[in-house]
Amino acid sequence: MPSQRWRLSIAALPLFLACSHDRGDPLDIDVDGLEVPVGAELQEWLAAGGYQDLPGESQIHESSGPHGRVRSFLSVGLEESLAAGGEHPRGVASIKELYDGDRLNGWAVSVKIDDDSAGGEGWYWYEVFDTAPDATPWVDGTGADHCADCHGSGRDYIRLPYPLE
């Protein structure tokens, strides 16, 4: 897959799926004009902390799901959507830092890629248990059953408590 850059409304979240999903034209969403890497550059971007200026939780805590110790960051659009209630718009995203004790050891990322969540198929999921810039993800795609099954209990597939603490 060639290296690319897209302009996204999700404030600062890569959209690897834009290059690989079969839902028609690639996603090209632009609200705040921030350039974010996609494709092979996703892990490198996470490792460099490209998301850390997003609204985020103030401290590490136990997740309400299977992720263990976490700290979550939200795209501006997701934060606004959570505050307003209801379904989330296409292009919102969350990044969850994953911790082993107090040591960062990976990320879980979710991006709404369709207007309809479609049983989790409308979301892109990414999870990796390594912070090396060239690490290979454990999950990377849409409709990841184990992600969608758990997140399906949240409001439009988002389970984190709001407002952020």
VENQUI-V635104 format. One record per pair of residues at least 24 apart in sequence whose ideal C-beta (glycine too) atoms are under 7 Angstrom apart, sorted by the first residue. I is the first residue (numbers start at 1). J is the second residue. D is the distance in Angstrom with one decimal. If there is no record, write none. Layout:
i->(I & I)
j->(J & J)
d->(D & D)
This chain:
i->(1 & 1 & 3 & 3 & 3 & 4 & 4 & 5 & 5 & 5 & 6 & 6 & 7 & 7 & 8 & 8 & 8 & 9 & 9 & 10 & 10 & 10 & 10 & 10 & 10 & 11 & 11 & 11 & 11 & 12 & 12 & 12 & 12 & 12 & 13 & 13 & 13 & 13 & 13 & 13 & 14 & 14 & 14 & 14 & 15 & 15 & 16 & 16 & 16 & 17 & 17 & 17 & 17 & 21 & 21 & 23 & 27 & 29 & 31 & 32 & 42 & 43 & 43 & 43 & 43 & 43 & 44 & 46 & 47 & 47 & 47 & 51 & 55 & 55 & 56 & 57 & 57 & 58 & 60 & 60 & 64 & 65 & 65 & 66 & 67 & 67 & 67 & 68 & 68 & 69 & 70 & 70 & 70 & 70 & 71 & 72 & 72 & 78 & 82 & 82 & 83 & 87 & 88 & 88 & 88 & 90 & 90 & 94 & 94 & 98 & 104 & 105 & 105 & 106 & 106 & 110 & 110 & 113 & 117 & 117 & 119 & 120 & 120 & 120 & 120 & 120 & 123 & 123)
j->(39 & 40 & 39 & 40 & 41 & 38 & 39 & 35 & 37 & 38 & 36 & 38 & 33 & 35 & 34 & 36 & 91 & 77 & 91 & 75 & 77 & 91 & 92 & 93 & 111 & 54 & 75 & 76 & 77 & 36 & 50 & 51 & 53 & 54 & 51 & 75 & 93 & 95 & 109 & 111 & 38 & 41 & 42 & 45 & 111 & 124 & 42 & 126 & 140 & 113 & 124 & 141 & 142 & 113 & 142 & 114 & 113 & 91 & 77 & 76 & 126 & 128 & 133 & 134 & 135 & 137 & 133 & 107 & 131 & 132 & 133 & 95 & 79 & 164 & 164 & 164 & 165 & 165 & 99 & 102 & 159 & 150 & 159 & 150 & 96 & 98 & 108 & 98 & 99 & 99 & 96 & 97 & 98 & 99 & 97 & 96 & 160 & 158 & 158 & 162 & 162 & 156 & 112 & 156 & 158 & 114 & 115 & 158 & 160 & 129 & 131 & 129 & 131 & 130 & 131 & 151 & 157 & 142 & 156 & 157 & 148 & 147 & 148 & 151 & 152 & 157 & 148 & 157)
d->(4.8 & 6.5 & 5.9 & 6.4 & 6.1 & 5.5 & 5.8 & 5.1 & 6.1 & 7.0 & 6.7 & 5.5 & 6.0 & 5.9 & 7.0 & 5.3 & 6.6 & 5.8 & 4.2 & 4.0 & 6.3 & 5.2 & 6.1 & 4.1 & 6.4 & 5.6 & 4.2 & 4.4 & 6.8 & 5.8 & 5.9 & 5.2 & 6.7 & 5.6 & 6.6 & 5.8 & 3.9 & 6.5 & 6.8 & 6.0 & 5.0 & 7.0 & 4.3 & 5.5 & 5.9 & 6.9 & 4.9 & 6.8 & 6.6 & 5.8 & 4.1 & 6.8 & 6.4 & 6.8 & 6.1 & 6.6 & 6.2 & 4.2 & 6.8 & 6.7 & 6.8 & 6.3 & 6.1 & 6.8 & 5.3 & 6.9 & 4.2 & 5.1 & 5.6 & 6.8 & 4.3 & 4.7 & 4.9 & 6.4 & 6.7 & 5.0 & 6.1 & 6.2 & 5.4 & 6.8 & 6.3 & 5.3 & 6.1 & 6.6 & 6.1 & 5.8 & 5.9 & 6.6 & 6.8 & 3.9 & 4.9 & 6.3 & 6.1 & 6.6 & 4.5 & 4.9 & 5.1 & 7.0 & 6.9 & 4.1 & 7.0 & 4.8 & 5.4 & 4.8 & 6.4 & 6.0 & 5.1 & 6.6 & 6.7 & 6.9 & 5.8 & 6.0 & 6.4 & 6.0 & 6.5 & 7.0 & 6.9 & 6.9 & 5.6 & 5.5 & 6.5 & 6.8 & 2.4 & 6.9 & 6.2 & 6.3 & 6.9 & 5.4)
